[in-house]
Amino acid sequence: MFKGSIVAIVTPFDNQKIDEAKLTELIEFQIANGTDGIVPCGTTGESATLTHEEHHQVIDCTIKVVDGRIPVIAGTGSNSTAESISLTKHAKAAGADGALLITPYYNRPTQKGLIAHFQAVAEAVDIPMIIYNVPSRTGVNMLPESIAELNNVPQIVGVKEASGSLQQITELITLCPRLNVLSGDDFIVMPVMAVGGKGVISVVANAAPRLMANMVDAFAAGDFLKASQIQRDAFPLCQAMFLETNPIPVKTSLALMGKIKGDLRLPLVGMSEGNLKKLKEILTKYKLI
């Protein structure tokens, strides 16, 4: 169900309030440039500092603007299982096509706890779900054999894998052929697809949606040399998006491109002068500014 170049879209703010007009423009920019799906309220969408009301607002706005043209996969994960269930119930009621659920962060559950968490959400809400594994953010790595324990849960249809380990990703795809595995790292989309992955949930696509769409489309068409070349060509831009903590560089990029104001919420702050200079040089090279 969920494949291709899917954007983990930023949440634009204007004086710390959700800027629905700019969010609408960003969504239209994505659809016009070949993006295959939208993830609102993910890490890139600063979900950690959105109130529940704002979380609902962003998801509702995204679903309304997309209007069924491409899938909307709402970020509904939390380190509280009860909160994850509540957010996922809202996403289903609002009309989301699926939910992206991060592994519980900070409390660092055991593998048994991770399995129980996703089972509980799946039992509570009948909506297609993607597990999001990003150990660098959460402090816990959900192992392939643990995800395999959930292989027969029909609501769980995919995994966003951001462990950075191709060995782990290959093991996951081997153990769970039913699940669509999506790269959570823009650096290795092509290698992940080469071992059976179905695409990417991308940060870079916020600023360069056509670039990421062209890469996954080339691979899907069997033009592996073209896809590989695009991956290498995109590498400096991928690096630039992580000069500082995501989503600082990508929101700064969109501001420089004139698409949003670029406001961040504390504890995130603007880029250092040195990194900002590097970012501007890369964006200029890619003709984004």
Backbone as numpy.savetxt, mean C-alpha at the origin, in Angstrom:
# Nx Ny Nz CAx CAy CAz Cx Cy Cz
-8.27 -11.52 -7.55 -9.08 -10.31 -7.55 -8.23 -9.05 -7.55
-7.21 -9.01 -6.72 -6.39 -7.81 -6.57 -5.02 -8.07 -7.17
-4.70 -7.31 -8.24 -3.43 -7.51 -8.90 -3.06 -6.25 -9.67
-1.82 -6.20 -10.16 -1.36 -5.06 -10.94 -0.68 -4.01 -10.10
-0.74 -2.77 -10.56 -0.14 -1.65 -9.82 -1.23 -0.97 -8.99
-1.15 -1.19 -7.70 -2.12 -0.65 -6.74 -1.41 0.41 -5.91
-2.00 1.59 -5.79 -1.34 2.68 -5.08 -1.80 2.73 -3.62
-0.84 2.84 -2.72 -1.12 3.14 -1.32 -1.17 4.67 -1.23
-2.35 5.21 -1.37 -2.50 6.64 -1.62 -2.28 7.47 -0.36
-1.67 8.64 -0.52 -1.46 9.55 0.60 -2.79 10.17 1.01
-2.82 10.68 2.23 -3.97 11.45 2.72 -3.60 12.93 2.70
-4.16 13.72 1.79 -3.82 15.14 1.76 -4.53 15.92 2.87
-3.78 16.81 3.49 -4.33 17.67 4.54 -4.28 19.13 4.11
-5.20 19.91 4.63 -5.19 21.36 4.50 -5.46 21.92 5.88
-4.43 22.51 6.47 -4.53 22.98 7.86 -4.99 21.86 8.79
-4.40 20.67 8.55 -4.61 19.47 9.36 -5.99 18.84 9.21
-6.79 19.31 8.28 -8.07 18.68 7.99 -7.97 17.92 6.67
-8.74 16.85 6.54 -8.73 16.07 5.31 -9.13 16.96 4.14
-8.30 16.98 3.10 -8.58 17.78 1.92 -9.23 16.88 0.87
-10.56 16.79 0.91 -11.27 15.88 0.01 -11.13 16.29 -1.45
-11.04 17.58 -1.69 -10.89 18.04 -3.08 -9.58 17.53 -3.68
-8.50 17.63 -2.92 -7.20 17.16 -3.41 -7.16 15.63 -3.47
-7.81 14.96 -2.53 -7.87 13.50 -2.58 -8.60 13.07 -3.85
-9.66 13.76 -4.18 -10.40 13.46 -5.41 -9.51 13.62 -6.63
-8.74 14.71 -6.67 -7.83 14.94 -7.80 -6.76 13.85 -7.88
-6.24 13.44 -6.74 -5.22 12.39 -6.72 -5.78 11.08 -7.26
-7.00 10.76 -6.86 -7.62 9.52 -7.32 -7.82 9.55 -8.83
-8.30 10.67 -9.35 -8.49 10.79 -10.80 -7.15 10.70 -11.54
-6.11 11.28 -10.97 -4.76 11.20 -11.54 -4.30 9.75 -11.63
-4.59 8.98 -10.58 -4.20 7.57 -10.57 -4.96 6.78 -11.63
-6.27 6.94 -11.68 -7.07 6.18 -12.63 -6.69 6.52 -14.07
-6.44 7.81 -14.33 -6.08 8.25 -15.68 -4.73 7.70 -16.13
-3.91 7.28 -15.17 -2.56 6.82 -15.50 -2.35 5.32 -15.28
-3.45 4.58 -15.32 -3.34 3.13 -15.39 -3.26 2.38 -14.09
-3.46 3.04 -12.97 -3.41 2.35 -11.67 -4.58 1.36 -11.57
-4.30 0.18 -11.01 -5.27 -0.91 -10.98 -6.07 -1.00 -9.69
-5.72 -0.21 -8.69 -6.45 -0.26 -7.42 -5.95 0.83 -6.50
-6.78 1.19 -5.52 -6.46 2.25 -4.56 -6.54 1.70 -3.15
-5.50 1.96 -2.35 -5.53 1.63 -0.93 -5.53 2.94 -0.13
-6.69 3.35 0.39 -6.70 4.48 1.31 -6.45 4.02 2.74
-5.89 4.91 3.54 -5.68 4.66 4.97 -4.69 3.54 5.25
-3.68 3.42 4.39 -2.56 2.54 4.71 -1.50 3.33 5.45
-0.32 2.75 5.60 0.79 3.46 6.24 1.09 4.76 5.52
1.10 4.70 4.17 1.38 5.89 3.38 0.29 6.94 3.55
-0.91 6.50 3.90 -2.01 7.42 4.15 -2.05 7.95 5.57
-0.96 7.72 6.33 -0.84 8.22 7.71 -1.99 7.74 8.60
-2.36 6.49 8.42 -3.48 5.94 9.18 -3.26 6.01 10.69
-1.99 5.96 11.10 -1.70 5.94 12.54 -2.10 7.22 13.25
-2.23 8.33 12.50 -2.60 9.60 13.14 -3.96 10.11 12.66
-4.74 9.26 12.01 -6.12 9.61 11.68 -7.05 9.18 12.80
-8.01 10.02 13.14 -9.05 9.59 14.07 -9.94 8.58 13.36
-10.75 7.86 14.11 -11.67 6.91 13.48 -12.62 7.62 12.53
-13.06 8.81 12.91 -13.97 9.58 12.04 -13.27 9.96 10.74
-12.01 10.38 10.83 -11.25 10.74 9.64 -10.98 9.51 8.78
-10.69 8.39 9.43 -10.47 7.13 8.72 -11.70 6.80 7.89
-12.86 6.90 8.50 -14.11 6.64 7.78 -14.29 7.64 6.64
-13.97 8.89 6.90 -14.13 9.94 5.90 -13.30 9.67 4.65
-12.03 9.31 4.85 -11.14 9.04 3.72 -11.63 7.85 2.91
-12.03 6.79 3.59 -12.51 5.60 2.89 -13.81 5.90 2.14
-14.73 6.60 2.80 -16.00 6.95 2.15 -15.77 7.80 0.91
-14.89 8.79 1.03 -14.59 9.68 -0.10 -13.97 8.90 -1.25
-13.03 8.02 -0.94 -12.35 7.24 -1.98 -13.33 6.36 -2.73
-14.20 5.67 -2.00 -15.18 4.78 -2.63 -16.12 5.59 -3.53
-16.56 6.74 -3.04 -17.47 7.59 -3.82 -16.83 8.07 -5.12
-15.57 8.53 -5.03 -14.90 9.07 -6.21 -14.56 7.96 -7.20
-14.06 6.85 -6.71 -13.70 5.73 -7.61 -14.93 5.21 -8.34
-16.04 5.11 -7.62 -17.32 4.74 -8.23 -17.24 3.45 -9.04
-16.54 2.46 -8.48 -16.51 1.14 -9.09 -15.58 0.97 -10.27
-14.82 2.00 -10.61 -13.96 1.90 -11.80 -12.77 0.97 -11.58
-12.20 0.99 -10.38 -11.12 0.07 -10.00 -11.38 -0.33 -8.55
-10.76 -1.41 -8.07 -11.00 -1.81 -6.68 -10.47 -0.81 -5.66
-11.21 -0.68 -4.57 -10.77 0.07 -3.40 -10.54 -0.93 -2.27
-9.30 -0.97 -1.79 -8.92 -1.89 -0.72 -8.62 -1.03 0.50
-9.54 -0.96 1.43 -9.42 -0.05 2.56 -8.43 -0.57 3.59
-7.51 0.30 4.01 -6.63 -0.05 5.12 -7.43 -0.05 6.41
-7.52 -1.19 7.06 -8.34 -1.30 8.27 -7.61 -2.00 9.41
-6.30 -2.11 9.30 -5.54 -2.83 10.32 -5.25 -2.00 11.55
-4.99 -2.68 12.64 -4.66 -2.04 13.91 -3.92 -3.05 14.77
-3.31 -2.56 15.86 -2.71 -3.51 16.80 -3.74 -4.00 17.81
-4.96 -3.56 17.68 -6.09 -4.06 18.47 -7.01 -4.84 17.55
-7.25 -6.09 17.87 -8.12 -6.91 17.03 -9.53 -6.34 16.98
-10.03 -5.88 18.12 -11.38 -5.32 18.17 -11.47 -4.08 17.28
-10.43 -3.24 17.29 -10.43 -2.05 16.45 -10.35 -2.43 14.98
-9.55 -3.42 14.65 -9.47 -3.90 13.27 -10.83 -4.37 12.78
-11.55 -5.09 13.62 -12.88 -5.58 13.25 -13.82 -4.41 13.01
-13.78 -3.42 13.89 -14.65 -2.26 13.77 -14.38 -1.50 12.47
-13.10 -1.25 12.17 -12.74 -0.52 10.96 -13.09 -1.31 9.71
-12.92 -2.63 9.78 -13.23 -3.48 8.63 -14.73 -3.55 8.38
-15.50 -3.57 9.46 -16.96 -3.55 9.31 -17.41 -2.27 8.61
-16.80 -1.15 8.98 -17.17 0.10 8.33 -16.81 0.05 6.84
-15.62 -0.46 6.52 -15.19 -0.53 5.13 -16.16 -1.36 4.30
-16.60 -2.48 4.84 -17.56 -3.33 4.12 -18.88 -2.58 3.92
-19.38 -1.94 4.98 -20.65 -1.23 4.89 -20.57 -0.07 3.89
-19.38 0.54 3.80 -19.19 1.67 2.89 -19.08 1.25 1.43
-18.83 -0.03 1.19 -18.75 -0.53 -0.17 -17.36 -0.81 -0.69
-16.38 -0.92 0.22 -15.02 -1.26 -0.20 -14.99 -2.65 -0.83
-14.09 -2.82 -1.78 -13.95 -4.12 -2.44 -13.13 -5.10 -1.61
-12.31 -4.57 -0.71 -11.48 -5.41 0.13 -10.90 -4.60 1.26
-10.15 -5.29 2.12 -9.51 -4.65 3.26 -8.05 -5.09 3.33
-7.18 -4.14 3.64 -5.76 -4.42 3.86 -5.51 -4.34 5.35
-5.04 -5.45 5.93 -4.87 -5.52 7.38 -3.41 -5.78 7.73
-2.80 -4.77 8.34 -1.42 -4.89 8.78 -1.33 -5.85 9.97
-0.21 -6.55 10.09 0.00 -7.36 11.28 0.05 -6.43 12.50
-0.53 -6.83 13.64 -0.54 -5.96 14.82 0.87 -5.51 15.20
1.01 -4.21 15.36 2.30 -3.58 15.62 2.46 -3.27 17.10
3.66 -3.06 17.51 4.05 -2.68 18.88 3.88 -3.80 19.89
2.69 -4.42 19.97 2.53 -5.48 20.96 3.21 -6.79 20.57
3.66 -6.89 19.31 4.50 -8.00 18.84 3.95 -9.37 19.22
2.80 -9.74 18.70 2.23 -11.06 19.01 3.08 -12.20 18.49
2.88 -13.36 19.07 3.53 -14.57 18.58 2.89 -14.97 17.25
3.48 -15.96 16.59 2.89 -16.46 15.34 1.48 -16.99 15.60
1.30 -17.66 16.73 -0.04 -18.16 17.10 -1.02 -17.00 17.26
-0.54 -15.90 17.88 -1.39 -14.73 18.06 -1.74 -14.07 16.74
-0.80 -14.01 15.82 -1.06 -13.43 14.51 -2.14 -14.22 13.77
-2.03 -15.54 13.82 -3.02 -16.39 13.17 -4.39 -16.15 13.79
-4.45 -16.09 15.12 -5.73 -15.89 15.81 -6.33 -14.52 15.47
-5.47 -13.51 15.33 -5.93 -12.15 14.99 -6.66 -12.15 13.66
-6.03 -12.70 12.63 -6.64 -12.68 11.30 -7.85 -13.60 11.21
-7.83 -14.70 11.95 -9.01 -15.56 11.99 -10.20 -14.82 12.59
-9.93 -14.05 13.64 -11.01 -13.33 14.32 -11.62 -12.27 13.41
-10.78 -11.54 12.68 -11.31 -10.51 11.77 -12.10 -11.17 10.65
-11.58 -12.26 10.10 -12.26 -12.95 9.00 -13.60 -13.52 9.44
-13.67 -14.00 10.68 -14.93 -14.54 11.19 -15.96 -13.44 11.43
-15.49 -12.23 11.72 -16.38 -11.13 12.07 -16.90 -10.37 10.85
-16.11 -10.36 9.76 -16.46 -9.55 8.59 -16.22 -10.35 7.31
-17.25 -10.47 6.51 -17.14 -11.22 5.26 -16.77 -10.26 4.14
-15.48 -10.02 3.98 -14.96 -9.14 2.93 -13.59 -9.68 2.52
-13.21 -9.61 1.24 -11.87 -10.07 0.85 -10.78 -9.30 1.59
-9.82 -10.02 2.14 -8.79 -9.42 2.98 -7.39 -9.73 2.46
-6.52 -8.73 2.57 -5.11 -8.89 2.26 -4.32 -8.68 3.55
-3.51 -9.66 3.90 -2.61 -9.52 5.05 -1.43 -8.66 4.63
-1.03 -7.74 5.50 0.10 -6.85 5.20 1.23 -7.17 6.19
2.30 -7.74 5.66 3.45 -8.11 6.48 4.60 -7.15 6.23
4.92 -6.32 7.23 6.00 -5.32 7.08 6.78 -5.25 8.39
7.70 -6.21 8.58 8.41 -6.31 9.86 9.14 -5.05 10.29
9.66 -4.27 9.32 10.41 -3.07 9.69 9.54 -2.04 10.38
8.24 -2.09 10.13 7.30 -1.15 10.75 6.69 -1.71 12.03
6.45 -3.01 12.05 5.64 -3.59 13.13 6.44 -4.27 14.22
7.66 -4.68 13.91 8.46 -5.41 14.89 8.17 -6.89 14.93
7.34 -7.38 14.01 7.03 -8.81 13.97 6.94 -9.25 12.51
7.46 -10.44 12.23 7.46 -10.99 10.88 6.52 -12.18 10.83
5.43 -12.06 10.08 4.52 -13.20 9.94 5.10 -14.16 8.92
5.44 -15.35 9.37 6.16 -16.31 8.55 5.24 -17.01 7.56
5.80 -17.48 6.45 4.99 -18.15 5.44 4.17 -19.32 6.00
4.76 -20.10 6.90 4.02 -21.24 7.44 2.84 -20.80 8.30
2.94 -19.60 8.89 1.82 -19.07 9.67 0.70 -18.61 8.73
1.06 -17.95 7.65 0.05 -17.54 6.66 -0.59 -18.77 6.05
0.19 -19.84 5.87 -0.35 -21.09 5.31 -1.44 -21.67 6.21
-1.37 -21.39 7.52 -2.41 -21.85 8.43 -3.76 -21.20 8.12
-3.71 -20.07 7.42 -4.93 -19.33 7.06 -5.33 -19.56 5.61
-4.66 -20.48 4.95 -4.85 -20.68 3.51 -6.28 -21.09 3.17
-6.97 -21.72 4.11 -8.33 -22.18 3.85 -9.40 -21.21 4.35
-8.97 -20.04 4.83 -9.93 -19.01 5.24 -10.35 -18.24 3.98
-11.58 -18.39 3.53 -11.95 -17.85 2.22 -11.84 -16.34 2.12
-12.03 -15.62 3.23 -11.95 -14.16 3.18 -10.53 -13.67 2.91
-9.53 -14.45 3.27 -8.14 -14.04 3.06 -7.73 -14.43 1.65
-7.50 -13.40 0.82 -7.27 -13.65 -0.61 -5.87 -13.24 -1.07
-5.12 -12.55 -0.21 -3.80 -12.11 -0.65 -2.92 -11.67 0.49
-1.67 -11.38 0.14 -0.68 -10.91 1.10 0.12 -9.78 0.45
0.23 -8.67 1.15 1.19 -7.64 0.77 2.47 -7.93 1.54
3.51 -8.35 0.84 4.74 -8.82 1.48 5.83 -7.75 1.39
6.20 -7.21 2.54 7.24 -6.18 2.58 8.36 -6.57 3.54
8.63 -7.87 3.60 9.76 -8.32 4.41 11.09 -8.00 3.73
11.05 -7.82 2.41 12.26 -7.57 1.64 13.04 -8.82 1.30
12.53 -9.97 1.73 13.23 -11.24 1.52 12.59 -12.01 0.37
13.31 -12.13 -0.74 12.78 -12.92 -1.85 12.66 -14.40 -1.49
13.53 -14.85 -0.60 13.44 -16.24 -0.16 12.11 -16.46 0.57
11.77 -15.54 1.47 10.51 -15.67 2.21 9.32 -15.55 1.27
9.39 -14.61 0.33 8.29 -14.41 -0.60 8.09 -15.63 -1.48
9.18 -16.22 -1.95 9.09 -17.43 -2.77 8.49 -18.59 -1.98
8.91 -18.71 -0.72 8.35 -19.76 0.14 6.85 -19.55 0.34
6.45 -18.30 0.53 5.04 -17.99 0.72 4.22 -18.37 -0.51
4.70 -17.98 -1.68 3.98 -18.28 -2.92 3.90 -19.79 -3.14
4.95 -20.51 -2.78 4.98 -21.96 -2.93 3.98 -22.63 -1.99
3.93 -22.14 -0.75 3.04 -22.73 0.26 1.58 -22.35 0.05
1.35 -21.16 -0.50 -0.02 -20.62 -0.60 -0.35 -20.19 -2.03
-0.41 -21.12 -2.96 -0.64 -20.74 -4.36 -1.99 -20.08 -4.60
-2.94 -20.28 -3.67 -4.27 -19.67 -3.83 -4.23 -18.16 -3.63
-3.27 -17.68 -2.83 -3.25 -16.27 -2.45 -2.51 -15.43 -3.48
-3.03 -14.24 -3.75 -2.31 -13.28 -4.58 -1.29 -12.56 -3.71
-0.03 -12.75 -4.03 1.05 -12.09 -3.27 1.46 -10.84 -4.04
1.45 -9.72 -3.33 1.81 -8.42 -3.91 3.05 -7.89 -3.22
3.95 -7.33 -3.99 5.15 -6.74 -3.40 4.76 -5.51 -2.59
5.32 -5.40 -1.40 5.16 -4.20 -0.59 6.35 -3.28 -0.71
7.29 -3.64 -1.58 8.51 -2.86 -1.79 8.63 -2.53 -3.27
8.68 -1.24 -3.59 8.80 -0.82 -4.98 10.12 -1.25 -5.61
11.15 -1.51 -4.79 12.47 -1.88 -5.29 12.48 -3.23 -6.00
11.58 -4.14 -5.62 11.68 -5.53 -6.07 10.38 -6.05 -6.68
9.62 -5.20 -7.32 8.36 -5.63 -7.92 8.60 -6.69 -8.99
9.51 -6.42 -9.90 9.81 -7.36 -10.99 10.29 -8.71 -10.44
11.25 -8.75 -9.51 11.65 -10.05 -8.96 10.52 -10.80 -8.27
9.64 -10.08 -7.58 8.51 -10.74 -6.92 7.56 -11.33 -7.95
7.30 -10.59 -9.01 6.44 -11.13 -10.07 7.10 -12.33 -10.75
8.41 -12.31 -10.84 9.14 -13.40 -11.49 8.99 -14.73 -10.75
8.72 -14.66 -9.43 8.53 -15.90 -8.67 7.05 -16.17 -8.40
6.18 -15.42 -9.06 4.76 -15.72 -8.97 3.90 -14.64 -8.35
4.48 -13.51 -7.96 3.70 -12.41 -7.42 2.79 -11.80 -8.46
1.78 -11.08 -8.01 0.76 -10.55 -8.92 0.81 -9.03 -9.08
1.84 -8.38 -8.51 1.92 -6.94 -8.67 2.48 -6.27 -7.43
2.00 -5.07 -7.15 2.58 -4.25 -6.09 1.51 -3.36 -5.46
1.65 -3.12 -4.17 0.96 -2.01 -3.52 2.03 -0.97 -3.27
1.96 0.12 -4.01 3.12 0.98 -4.25 3.03 2.34 -3.58
4.18 2.81 -3.11 4.35 4.19 -2.66 4.70 5.08 -3.86
5.64 4.61 -4.67 6.14 5.38 -5.81 5.02 5.75 -6.76
4.00 4.89 -6.89 2.90 5.15 -7.81 2.15 6.43 -7.48
2.25 6.93 -6.26 1.64 8.22 -5.94 2.15 9.32 -6.87
3.46 9.32 -7.09 4.09 10.36 -7.90 4.24 9.94 -9.35
4.42 8.64 -9.61 4.69 8.15 -10.97 3.82 6.93 -11.27
2.50 7.13 -11.32 1.61 5.98 -11.52 1.82 5.27 -12.86
2.07 6.04 -13.91 2.22 5.42 -15.22 3.46 4.53 -15.28
4.53 4.95 -14.61 5.77 4.18 -14.58 5.53 2.80 -13.96
4.87 2.78 -12.81 4.62 1.50 -12.14 3.62 0.66 -12.92
2.60 1.30 -13.48 1.62 0.55 -14.27 2.27 -0.07 -15.50
3.15 0.68 -16.15 3.83 0.15 -17.34 4.67 -1.07 -17.00
5.30 -1.07 -15.83 6.14 -2.20 -15.45 5.30 -3.47 -15.27
4.24 -3.38 -14.48 3.44 -4.59 -14.25 2.69 -5.01 -15.51
2.29 -4.04 -16.33 1.61 -4.38 -17.59 2.55 -5.08 -18.56
3.80 -4.62 -18.60 4.79 -5.26 -19.47 5.01 -6.71 -19.04
5.12 -6.92 -17.75 5.32 -8.29 -17.25 4.12 -9.16 -17.59
2.91 -8.62 -17.36 1.69 -9.39 -17.64 1.59 -9.75 -19.12
2.14 -8.89 -19.98 2.11 -9.14 -21.42 3.24 -10.06 -21.88
4.08 -10.49 -20.95 5.18 -11.39 -21.29 6.44 -10.69 -21.77
6.46 -9.35 -21.68 7.65 -8.61 -22.11 8.55 -8.41 -20.88
9.23 -9.48 -20.52 10.00 -9.49 -19.29 11.22 -8.56 -19.37
11.80 -8.43 -20.54 12.95 -7.54 -20.69 12.53 -6.08 -20.46
11.37 -5.71 -20.99 10.88 -4.35 -20.78 10.57 -4.12 -19.31
9.90 -5.07 -18.68 9.57 -4.93 -17.26 10.83 -4.80 -16.41
11.83 -5.60 -16.74 13.10 -5.55 -16.00 13.79 -4.21 -16.19
13.74 -3.68 -17.41 14.36 -2.38 -17.68 13.65 -1.26 -16.92
12.33 -1.32 -16.88 11.58 -0.30 -16.14 11.91 -0.36 -14.66
12.03 -1.59 -14.13 12.39 -1.72 -12.71 13.73 -1.06 -12.42
14.71 -1.28 -13.30 16.02 -0.67 -13.10 15.95 0.84 -13.28
15.20 1.27 -14.28 15.06 2.71 -14.51 14.40 3.41 -13.33
13.47 2.71 -12.67 12.73 3.29 -11.55 13.51 3.28 -10.24
14.61 2.56 -10.21 15.31 2.33 -8.93 15.71 3.62 -8.21
16.31 4.61 -8.89 16.65 5.84 -8.17 15.43 6.56 -7.59
14.31 6.50 -8.29 13.08 7.12 -7.78 12.57 6.36 -6.55
12.67 5.04 -6.61 12.29 4.23 -5.44 13.15 4.60 -4.23
14.44 4.76 -4.46 15.34 5.15 -3.37 14.96 6.51 -2.82
14.62 7.44 -3.70 14.29 8.80 -3.27 13.06 8.83 -2.39
12.10 7.94 -2.64 10.88 7.92 -1.85 11.10 7.43 -0.43
12.32 6.94 -0.16 12.63 6.46 1.18 13.89 7.13 1.73
14.16 8.34 1.25 15.26 9.12 1.83 15.00 9.39 3.31
13.75 9.54 3.64 13.31 9.68 5.03 12.08 8.81 5.20
11.55 8.78 6.40 10.43 7.90 6.71 9.24 8.15 5.79
8.71 7.08 5.19 7.49 7.17 4.40 6.32 7.57 5.32
5.48 8.54 4.90 5.33 9.14 3.58 5.94 10.54 3.43
6.95 10.86 4.20 7.51 12.22 4.12 7.98 12.54 2.69
8.85 11.72 2.08 9.33 12.08 0.73 8.23 12.10 -0.33
7.30 11.15 -0.27 6.29 11.09 -1.34 5.31 12.25 -1.21
4.95 12.65 0.02 4.07 13.81 0.16 4.80 15.09 -0.25
6.08 15.15 0.06 6.88 16.29 -0.38 6.95 16.34 -1.90
7.10 15.17 -2.52 7.14 15.10 -3.98 5.84 15.61 -4.59
4.72 15.16 -4.05 3.42 15.58 -4.58 3.21 17.09 -4.39
3.74 17.62 -3.30 3.67 19.08 -3.09 4.50 19.81 -4.13
5.71 19.30 -4.39 6.57 19.91 -5.40 5.96 19.81 -6.80
5.17 18.78 -7.01 4.49 18.59 -8.29 3.22 19.44 -8.38
2.87 20.13 -7.30 1.71 21.00 -7.29 0.38 20.30 -7.09
0.43 19.05 -6.57 -0.79 18.27 -6.44 -1.43 18.36 -5.06
-0.65 18.59 -4.02 -1.17 18.74 -2.67 -0.34 19.79 -1.94
-0.79 20.15 -0.73 -0.02 21.09 0.07 1.18 20.42 0.73
1.10 19.13 0.95 2.23 18.40 1.53 2.27 18.39 3.03
1.19 18.86 3.68 1.16 18.88 5.14 1.29 17.46 5.70
2.07 17.36 6.77 2.24 16.11 7.50 1.67 16.28 8.90
1.45 15.18 9.57 1.00 15.23 10.96 2.12 14.79 11.88
2.29 15.55 12.95 3.26 15.15 13.96 2.93 13.74 14.45
3.96 12.92 14.68 5.36 13.29 14.82 6.17 13.34 13.51
5.52 13.24 12.35 6.25 13.40 11.09 6.45 14.88 10.81
7.64 15.22 10.32 7.98 16.60 10.01 8.60 16.67 8.63
8.81 17.88 8.12 9.35 18.07 6.79 10.77 17.56 6.64
11.20 17.41 5.39 12.51 16.84 5.08 13.64 17.79 5.45
14.78 17.21 5.74 15.99 18.00 5.96 16.39 18.66 4.64
17.13 19.74 4.73 17.53 20.48 3.52 18.34 19.60 2.57
19.24 18.80 3.13 20.08 17.94 2.29 19.27 16.91 1.52
18.35 16.26 2.21 17.53 15.25 1.54 16.53 15.89 0.58
16.04 17.07 0.92 15.13 17.77 0.02 15.83 18.11 -1.29
17.08 18.51 -1.20 17.85 18.82 -2.41 18.00 17.56 -3.26
18.31 16.43 -2.63 18.44 15.17 -3.36 17.12 14.79 -4.03
16.03 14.96 -3.30 14.72 14.61 -3.83 14.39 15.46 -5.05
14.64 16.75 -4.97 14.35 17.64 -6.10 15.17 17.24 -7.33
16.41 16.84 -7.12 17.26 16.43 -8.24 16.70 15.19 -8.93
16.22 14.23 -8.13 15.66 12.99 -8.70 14.36 13.29 -9.43
13.48 14.08 -8.82 12.21 14.41 -9.45 12.42 15.16 -10.76
13.44 16.01 -10.79 13.78 16.73 -12.03 14.25 15.75 -13.09
15.07 14.80 -12.68 15.58 13.78 -13.62 14.43 13.00 -14.26
13.41 12.70 -13.47 12.26 11.95 -13.98 11.20 12.84 -14.62
11.50 14.12 -14.71 10.60 15.10 -15.31 9.25 15.17 -14.60
9.30 14.97 -13.29 8.09 15.08 -12.48 7.88 16.51 -11.97
8.97 17.28 -11.95 8.88 18.70 -11.63 9.71 19.47 -12.65
